[in-house]
Amino acid sequence: MNDKETILTQDGLKKYEEELENLKSVKRREVAERIKIAIGYGDISENSEYEDAKNEQAFIEGRIITLEKMLRNARIINNDEIDVDTVSVGCTVTVEDLEFGDRVDYTIVGTAESNPFENKISNESPLGKAILGMKKGTVVEVNVPAGNIQYKIVDIKK
């Protein structure tokens, strides 16, 4: 079985390790207790508490498997590996929308860590792909559903 490599920053690795530990040590016990209590209510064939607890248990076990697989196949980006001469995974890039003049800082991360609400964009996103490997001052064109947008790379930081 050929599992896909997961690119993680140090922060991402810590976050997923903590989530996995919480699921294994806390959530598993909580849901097992819920199942035990629900069984005590009697007939489980029409017991919504039992059904809810079993569904939660299935979700938790699925998430544990996903996290273990992700961490097993993780490639960790260390801060000292980040080159600020060119855009790479783990760096923070200031880009300027050349049409509107807006400047935004984005941190380039792997797909597992991407979160647009925190300005963490995937190295596989249209903008991430376009700026990866580029130098400060470079203008890139990104094809988006609304058309093409030109961005200038203003700064690259760790």
N, C-alpha and C positions, 0 to 999 in steps of 0.2 A: 504494500500500500504506500503510495507516494504522497505524503502530506505536504501541503504548501507551507513554505517558510513564512513565519510571522515576524515582521520587523517591529521591535519595541524599543522605546527609550528607557532609560533607567527608571523614570517616574511611572511609565506604563507598566514595566515589569513589577514594580512594587505594588501598584494598584491591583493588578490581576492576581498576584500572589496573596495579597490580603483578602481579596474577594473569595478566592479558592479556600483559604484557611477558614474564613467565616462560614462558608457553605458547609464545609466538612465538620467543623467542630460545634457550630451553633445551630444553623438552620436544619441540619439533618435531625438533631435531637428534638428541636421544637416541633417539627412536622411528625416525627415518630410519636411524640406525646399527644399531638392532636389526633392522630389515627387511633391511638389506644383509647382516648376519651370517647371518640366517635363510635368505636366498636362497643363501648359500654352502653350506648344508647339503644342497643338492640339490633333489629333487622337491618343489615347493611345494604340490602338491595334497594331500599328507598330512603337512604340516609344521606342527606345533602352534605352534612358536615364531613362524613367519611369520604364522599366523592370529592369534595373540595380539597381535603387533606391529601388524598391519593394523587390528585392532579398537581398539587404543589410539590409533592414528593417527586413526581415524574419530571417536573420542570427543574427542580434542584439537581437531580441526578444527571439530567441532560446538560445542564450548565457546567457541572463538575467535569463531565467528560470533555466538553468543549474547551474549558479552561486548561485542563491537563494536556490536551492535544496541542493547544496554542503555545503553552509554555515549553512543552517538549520540543517543538519545532521553532522556537524563538531565536532570532538573531538580535542581540542586544547592541544598541548603538551607545557607545560610551562617549561622554562629553569630550574627552581628549582626541577622539577619532574625528570630530566635526571640524571640517575645513571651512574657514570663513572666506576663502578666496572664491569659492564656487558654492552654489546652492546645493545642499545635501540633506539627507534625512537627519533630523535632530536640530537643525538650525532654525533661527527665526529670521524671516525675510520681510523687509518693508517694501511693498510694491505700490506704485502710483498708477491709478487708472488715468491714462493719457487723455481720455475724452472729457472726464469730469474733474480731474485733478485730485480726487480723493486718495488718501494714503492709508494703507491698512498693514498691520503687522500680522503675519501668518507664521505659525510654527509648522514645519514639514514633519509629518509622522507617518508611520505605517497605517494601513487601512484599519487595523484593530483599534487604534487609538484616536482615529479622526473624530472630531467634534466641531462642526462649524460654529456652534454657539460659543465655543472657547477659542475660536480662530485657529484651530488645529486642523490642517487640511492634509489629506492623504497624498502620498507620493504618486498615487495612481489616479488622482483627480485630474480634470483637464488643466487647471492652473498648476498643480503640483508637477505633472508631467512636463508642462511647457517650461517651467523655470529650473527644474532639476539639472544640475551641471552647468548652469549659466553663471556669469560673473556680474558683479555690481556695474550698473550703467547699461546693461543689456535691455533691449526692448523685445518683448515676446508678444505674439498674437495668440489668443486663446479662442478656440471655436466653442461657443456656447449656443444653446437653443435660440437665443435672441439675436444671434449674429456673431461677429468677431469683436473681441475687446483687446485693446493693446495695453499692456502693462510695462512699466519700466521698473527694473530692480534698483531700488534706491539704496538699500543697506542689507548686509548679511551679518548676523550675530550668532554667538553660541547660545 
